[in-house]
Amino acid sequence: MTIQVNQEAIDFTLKDQNKEDIKLSELKGKKVIISWHPLAYTPVCTDQMRSLERNYDRIQEKGDTVVIGISVDPFPAKAKWADILDLKDIKIVSDFFPYAEVTKAYGLFNEENGASKRANVIIDEEGKVQWVKVYGGSELPDVEEVIDNL
């Protein structure tokens, strides 16, 4: 079952593209956007991450917010992809090992294709889920909708 609004966010620690640990529970006091994308290097996933990066300053206008892109791709692929996309402000993390552990905990694993569903989850400053939306596989999330729900 997909995580629900008002639930306590499930803690995790994953490495970002800079090999830094991102521990969700250490981000309390900030809002967090977790943006699941099925696989790196695909057109819609690329547009999804670029949209968040391009709108990073607008997102920050809504308050101190950490933006995390997550998929089940292995770390080396995620790090290279973030470099190719020139992602400087958003964090790109790998949920590869143990395979899809965080994605499954949030109820966002797609058993049919072995990757994550496309989704956005906003965690509030207290660590509770504020907003969740799951999208169709080829549907590009509307960044305006994400910003409006901060």
Phi, psi and omega in degrees: 000136179294140178305146186247156175303141181079356174285154171292131178296143180278124183290151175204161171228118178225153179276138176271184184297344179260012181067021177266139177289131173250110180250115186304316183296339178278357180261007177303144185098348176237156170277154180226128170257122174250117185247103179280136174226142186302306184209140176296163175069014175253153189301311183292320178297320177299312179297322180299313181289321178297323179297317178294319179296313181298329184258014184303315180296322177294323177297318181294335177297338179274358181128164182300112187227133174262131180249124183236124171262134186222140172206177183269008177295149178293155184308311183302322179293319180295317180297316180294318180299315178300322178293314179300319181280354181058046179277115183250329187259326180268153178267136176243119184240155181253125175253051186269323184222126349299143193305119173058025183303313181289316180301317178294320180299327179273000179072028185242023178267133179262104182298330183294321183244002176070023180227181179280158168285165174270124184202158170235136177231130175252128177254132180279178184297339180268356179092017178255150178289124182261326185202142178221136171215129176255135185249163171295155185306321181257009181274125177280121177300140179278112182298331178297320178297319179296312180299317180298332182268003177289000000 
